[in-house]
Protein backbone atom coordinates (compact mmCIF):
# COMPACT_ATOMS: atom_id res chain seq x y z
CA UNK A 1 0.00 0.00 0.00
CA UNK A 2 1.28 3.41 -0.92
CA UNK A 3 1.19 6.17 1.66
CA UNK A 4 0.44 9.78 0.98
CA UNK A 5 1.36 12.51 3.45
CA UNK A 6 -1.65 14.17 4.99
CA UNK A 7 -2.03 17.93 4.48
CA UNK A 8 -0.11 19.89 7.02
CA UNK A 9 2.06 17.00 7.97
CA UNK A 10 5.44 15.97 7.05
CA UNK A 11 8.96 17.26 7.76
CA UNK A 12 9.34 21.02 8.36
CA UNK A 13 11.76 22.88 6.09
CA UNK A 14 15.03 23.80 7.72
CA UNK A 15 15.16 27.33 9.15
CA UNK A 16 16.42 29.94 6.71
CA UNK A 17 19.55 31.83 7.51
CA UNK A 18 19.21 35.61 7.63
CA UNK A 19 20.89 37.16 4.59
CA UNK A 20 23.46 39.92 4.81
CA UNK A 21 22.55 43.42 3.61
CA UNK A 22 25.11 44.64 1.14
CA UNK A 23 25.14 48.40 0.58
CA UNK A 24 25.74 49.13 -3.08
CA UNK A 25 27.24 52.51 -4.02
CA UNK A 26 24.88 54.90 -5.86
CA UNK A 27 25.72 54.92 -9.56
CA UNK A 28 27.31 58.10 -10.90
CA UNK A 29 24.45 58.60 -13.35
CA UNK A 30 21.90 58.60 -10.52
CA UNK A 31 24.00 60.98 -8.42
CA UNK A 32 24.42 63.31 -11.36
CA UNK A 33 20.67 63.22 -12.07
CA UNK A 34 19.89 64.04 -8.46
CA UNK A 35 22.36 66.95 -8.52
CA UNK A 36 20.78 68.34 -11.70
CA UNK A 37 17.28 67.98 -10.24
CA UNK A 38 18.34 69.79 -7.07
CA UNK A 39 19.96 72.57 -9.10
CA UNK A 40 16.84 72.95 -11.24
CA UNK A 41 14.65 73.08 -8.15
CA UNK A 42 16.86 75.77 -6.60
CA UNK A 43 16.83 77.74 -9.85
CA UNK A 44 13.05 77.51 -10.00
CA UNK A 45 12.73 78.82 -6.45
CA UNK A 46 15.06 81.73 -7.20
CA UNK A 47 13.13 82.51 -10.39
CA UNK A 48 9.82 82.57 -8.52
CA UNK A 49 11.33 84.90 -5.91
CA UNK A 50 12.76 87.19 -8.59
CA UNK A 51 9.49 87.36 -10.55
CA UNK A 52 7.53 87.93 -7.36
CA UNK A 53 9.86 90.75 -6.34
CA UNK A 54 9.63 92.32 -9.78
CA UNK A 55 5.83 92.18 -9.75
CA UNK A 56 5.81 93.69 -6.26
CA UNK A 57 8.05 96.57 -7.29
CA UNK A 58 6.03 97.30 -10.41
CA UNK A 59 2.79 97.12 -8.47
CA UNK A 60 3.99 99.20 -5.56
CA UNK A 61 6.18 101.61 -7.51
CA UNK A 62 5.06 102.04 -11.12
CA UNK A 63 7.89 103.06 -13.44
CA UNK A 64 7.69 106.50 -14.95
CA UNK A 65 8.08 106.83 -18.71
CA UNK A 66 11.57 108.19 -18.17
CA UNK A 67 12.58 105.17 -16.05
CA UNK A 68 11.00 102.73 -18.48
CA UNK A 69 12.91 104.28 -21.39
CA UNK A 70 16.19 104.36 -19.42
CA UNK A 71 17.02 108.05 -19.73
CA UNK A 72 20.74 108.76 -19.74
CA UNK A 73 22.37 111.65 -17.87
CA UNK A 74 23.35 113.43 -21.12
CA UNK A 75 19.78 113.21 -22.39
CA UNK A 76 18.50 114.61 -19.11
CA UNK A 77 21.04 117.43 -19.33
CA UNK A 78 19.86 118.37 -22.82
CA UNK A 79 16.27 118.61 -21.62
CA UNK A 80 17.41 120.73 -18.67
CA UNK A 81 19.22 123.15 -20.97
CA UNK A 82 16.35 123.27 -23.47
CA UNK A 83 13.86 124.01 -20.70
CA UNK A 84 16.19 126.69 -19.37
CA UNK A 85 16.08 128.42 -22.78
CA UNK A 86 12.28 128.11 -22.79
CA UNK A 87 12.01 129.48 -19.26
CA UNK A 88 14.03 132.56 -20.20
CA UNK A 89 11.63 133.10 -23.09
CA UNK A 90 8.64 132.83 -20.77
CA UNK A 91 7.57 129.41 -22.07
CA UNK A 92 6.35 126.33 -20.20
CA UNK A 93 8.87 123.48 -19.82
CA UNK A 94 8.74 120.43 -22.06
CA UNK A 95 7.99 117.05 -20.53
CA UNK A 96 9.60 113.76 -21.50
CA UNK A 97 7.44 111.30 -23.43
CA UNK A 98 8.54 107.67 -23.21
CA UNK A 99 7.40 106.87 -26.74
CA UNK A 100 9.08 109.96 -28.16
CA UNK A 101 12.30 108.92 -26.44
CA UNK A 102 12.11 105.55 -28.20
CA UNK A 103 11.48 107.24 -31.57
CA UNK A 104 14.32 109.74 -31.12
CA UNK A 105 16.77 107.13 -29.90
CA UNK A 106 15.86 104.82 -32.76
CA UNK A 107 16.71 107.50 -35.33
CA UNK A 108 20.00 108.34 -33.61
CA UNK A 109 21.01 104.67 -33.59
CA UNK A 110 20.02 104.32 -37.23
CA UNK A 111 22.20 107.29 -38.20
CA UNK A 112 25.09 105.95 -36.12
CA UNK A 113 24.92 102.45 -37.57
CA UNK A 114 24.41 103.45 -41.20
CA UNK A 115 26.63 106.54 -41.18
CA UNK A 116 24.33 109.27 -42.44
CA UNK A 117 23.07 112.56 -41.01
CA UNK A 118 19.57 113.56 -42.08
CA UNK A 119 16.05 113.99 -40.77
CA UNK A 120 14.93 111.45 -43.35
CA UNK A 121 16.18 107.92 -42.73
CA UNK A 122 18.21 105.93 -45.24
CA UNK A 123 14.99 104.06 -46.06
CA UNK A 124 13.15 107.30 -46.81
CA UNK A 125 11.15 107.40 -43.56
CA UNK A 126 10.31 110.93 -42.44
CA UNK A 127 10.22 112.20 -38.82
CA UNK A 128 6.41 112.40 -38.98
CA UNK A 129 6.21 108.76 -40.08
CA UNK A 130 8.60 107.62 -37.33
CA UNK A 131 6.64 109.42 -34.64
CA UNK A 132 3.27 108.15 -35.82
CA UNK A 133 4.80 104.69 -36.15
CA UNK A 134 5.59 104.85 -32.43
CA UNK A 135 1.88 105.16 -31.72
CA UNK A 136 1.92 108.91 -31.00
CA UNK A 137 -0.94 111.08 -32.18
CA UNK A 138 -0.08 114.76 -32.43
CA UNK A 139 -1.34 118.00 -33.90
CA UNK A 140 2.14 119.39 -34.63
CA UNK A 141 5.68 118.00 -34.55
CA UNK A 142 9.29 119.06 -35.03
CA UNK A 143 12.73 117.50 -34.91
CA UNK A 144 16.29 118.63 -34.13
CA UNK A 145 19.35 116.55 -34.95
CA UNK A 146 23.01 117.05 -34.04
CA UNK A 147 26.23 115.25 -34.94
CA UNK A 148 29.81 115.46 -33.66
CA UNK A 149 32.75 113.75 -35.32
CA UNK A 150 35.17 114.15 -32.43
CA UNK A 151 34.62 111.77 -29.50
CA UNK A 152 34.77 114.56 -26.91
CA UNK A 153 32.15 113.80 -24.29
CA UNK A 154 32.40 116.55 -21.66
CA UNK A 155 29.82 119.30 -22.19
CA UNK A 156 28.19 117.44 -25.08
CA UNK A 157 24.73 118.64 -24.05
CA UNK A 158 25.85 122.28 -23.94
CA UNK A 159 27.42 122.10 -27.40
CA UNK A 160 24.34 120.43 -28.89
CA UNK A 161 21.84 122.91 -27.46
CA UNK A 162 24.03 125.88 -28.34
CA UNK A 163 24.37 124.56 -31.89
CA UNK A 164 20.60 124.30 -32.16
CA UNK A 165 20.11 127.80 -30.78
CA UNK A 166 22.47 129.14 -33.47
CA UNK A 167 20.30 127.57 -36.19
CA UNK A 168 17.03 129.41 -36.93
CA UNK A 169 15.02 126.26 -37.68
CA UNK A 170 16.23 124.32 -34.64
CA UNK A 171 15.87 127.37 -32.41
CA UNK A 172 12.26 127.72 -33.56
CA UNK A 173 11.53 124.16 -32.39
CA UNK A 174 13.10 124.74 -28.98
CA UNK A 175 11.21 127.98 -28.40
CA UNK A 176 7.88 126.98 -29.94
CA UNK A 177 5.00 127.68 -27.53
CA UNK A 178 2.97 124.94 -29.20
CA UNK A 179 5.18 122.01 -28.21
CA UNK A 180 4.62 120.43 -24.80
CA UNK A 181 6.36 117.03 -25.01
CA UNK A 182 9.77 115.90 -26.18
CA UNK A 183 11.95 112.86 -26.58
CA UNK A 184 15.75 112.84 -26.77
CA UNK A 185 17.99 110.00 -27.93
CA UNK A 186 21.79 109.79 -28.12
CA UNK A 187 23.81 107.15 -29.98
CA UNK A 188 27.51 106.71 -30.73
CA UNK A 189 28.99 105.13 -33.83
CA UNK A 190 31.93 102.74 -33.86
CA UNK A 191 34.26 105.56 -34.97
CA UNK A 192 33.31 107.67 -31.92
CA UNK A 193 30.91 110.02 -33.68
CA UNK A 194 27.88 111.08 -31.64
CA UNK A 195 24.35 111.48 -32.99
CA UNK A 196 21.55 113.24 -31.13
CA UNK A 197 17.87 113.45 -32.04
CA UNK A 198 15.26 115.53 -30.21
CA UNK A 199 11.63 115.18 -31.26
CA UNK A 200 8.90 117.65 -30.26
CA UNK A 201 5.12 117.26 -30.37
CA UNK A 202 1.96 119.00 -29.34
CA UNK A 203 -0.59 116.45 -28.13
C-alpha positions in Angstrom: 0.0 0.0 0.0 1.3 3.4 -0.9 1.2 6.2 1.7 0.4 9.8 1.0 1.4 12.5 3.4 -1.7 14.2 5.0 -2.0 17.9 4.5 -0.1 19.9 7.0 2.1 17.0 8.0 5.4 16.0 7.1 9.0 17.3 7.8 9.3 21.0 8.4 11.8 22.9 6.1 15.0 23.8 7.7 15.2 27.3 9.2 16.4 29.9 6.7 19.6 31.8 7.5 19.2 35.6 7.6 20.9 37.2 4.6 23.5 39.9 4.8 22.5 43.4 3.6 25.1 44.6 1.1 25.1 48.4 0.6 25.7 49.1 -3.1 27.2 52.5 -4.0 24.9 54.9 -5.9 25.7 54.9 -9.6 27.3 58.1 -10.9 24.5 58.6 -13.4 21.9 58.6 -10.5 24.0 61.0 -8.4 24.4 63.3 -11.4 20.7 63.2 -12.1 19.9 64.0 -8.5 22.4 67.0 -8.5 20.8 68.3 -11.7 17.3 68.0 -10.2 18.3 69.8 -7.1 20.0 72.6 -9.1 16.8 72.9 -11.2 14.7 73.1 -8.1 16.9 75.8 -6.6 16.8 77.7 -9.8 13.0 77.5 -10.0 12.7 78.8 -6.5 15.1 81.7 -7.2 13.1 82.5 -10.4 9.8 82.6 -8.5 11.3 84.9 -5.9 12.8 87.2 -8.6 9.5 87.4 -10.5 7.5 87.9 -7.4 9.9 90.8 -6.3 9.6 92.3 -9.8 5.8 92.2 -9.7 5.8 93.7 -6.3 8.1 96.6 -7.3 6.0 97.3 -10.4 2.8 97.1 -8.5 4.0 99.2 -5.6 6.2 101.6 -7.5 5.1 102.0 -11.1 7.9 103.1 -13.4 7.7 106.5 -15.0 8.1 106.8 -18.7 11.6 108.2 -18.2 12.6 105.2 -16.0 11.0 102.7 -18.5 12.9 104.3 -21.4 16.2 104.4 -19.4 17.0 108.1 -19.7 20.7 108.8 -19.7 22.4 111.7 -17.9 23.3 113.4 -21.1 19.8 113.2 -22.4 18.5 114.6 -19.1 21.0 117.4 -19.3 19.9 118.4 -22.8 16.3 118.6 -21.6 17.4 120.7 -18.7 19.2 123.2 -21.0 16.3 123.3 -23.5 13.9 124.0 -20.7 16.2 126.7 -19.4 16.1 128.4 -22.8 12.3 128.1 -22.8 12.0 129.5 -19.3 14.0 132.6 -20.2 11.6 133.1 -23.1 8.6 132.8 -20.8 7.6 129.4 -22.1 6.4 126.3 -20.2 8.9 123.5 -19.8 8.7 120.4 -22.1 8.0 117.0 -20.5 9.6 113.8 -21.5 7.4 111.3 -23.4 8.5 107.7 -23.2 7.4 106.9 -26.7 9.1 110.0 -28.2 12.3 108.9 -26.4 12.1 105.6 -28.2 11.5 107.2 -31.6 14.3 109.7 -31.1 16.8 107.1 -29.9 15.9 104.8 -32.8 16.7 107.5 -35.3 20.0 108.3 -33.6 21.0 104.7 -33.6 20.0 104.3 -37.2 22.2 107.3 -38.2 25.1 106.0 -36.1 24.9 102.4 -37.6 24.4 103.5 -41.2 26.6 106.5 -41.2 24.3 109.3 -42.4 23.1 112.6 -41.0 19.6 113.6 -42.1 16.0 114.0 -40.8 14.9 111.5 -43.3 16.2 107.9 -42.7 18.2 105.9 -45.2 15.0 104.1 -46.1 13.2 107.3 -46.8 11.2 107.4 -43.6 10.3 110.9 -42.4 10.2 112.2 -38.8 6.4 112.4 -39.0 6.2 108.8 -40.1 8.6 107.6 -37.3 6.6 109.4 -34.6 3.3 108.2 -35.8 4.8 104.7 -36.1 5.6 104.8 -32.4 1.9 105.2 -31.7 1.9 108.9 -31.0 -0.9 111.1 -32.2 -0.1 114.8 -32.4 -1.3 118.0 -33.9 2.1 119.4 -34.6 5.7 118.0 -34.5 9.3 119.1 -35.0 12.7 117.5 -34.9 16.3 118.6 -34.1 19.4 116.5 -34.9 23.0 117.1 -34.0 26.2 115.3 -34.9 29.8 115.5 -33.7 32.8 113.8 -35.3 35.2 114.2 -32.4 34.6 111.8 -29.5 34.8 114.6 -26.9 32.1 113.8 -24.3 32.4 116.5 -21.7 29.8 119.3 -22.2 28.2 117.4 -25.1 24.7 118.6 -24.1 25.8 122.3 -23.9 27.4 122.1 -27.4 24.3 120.4 -28.9 21.8 122.9 -27.5 24.0 125.9 -28.3 24.4 124.6 -31.9 20.6 124.3 -32.2 20.1 127.8 -30.8 22.5 129.1 -33.5 20.3 127.6 -36.2 17.0 129.4 -36.9 15.0 126.3 -37.7 16.2 124.3 -34.6 15.9 127.4 -32.4 12.3 127.7 -33.6 11.5 124.2 -32.4 13.1 124.7 -29.0 11.2 128.0 -28.4 7.9 127.0 -29.9 5.0 127.7 -27.5 3.0 124.9 -29.2 5.2 122.0 -28.2 4.6 120.4 -24.8 6.4 117.0 -25.0 9.8 115.9 -26.2 12.0 112.9 -26.6 15.7 112.8 -26.8 18.0 110.0 -27.9 21.8 109.8 -28.1 23.8 107.2 -30.0 27.5 106.7 -30.7 29.0 105.1 -33.8 31.9 102.7 -33.9 34.3 105.6 -35.0 33.3 107.7 -31.9 30.9 110.0 -33.7 27.9 111.1 -31.6 24.4 111.5 -33.0 21.5 113.2 -31.1 17.9 113.4 -32.0 15.3 115.5 -30.2 11.6 115.2 -31.3 8.9 117.6 -30.3 5.1 117.3 -30.4 2.0 119.0 -29.3 -0.6 116.4 -28.1 
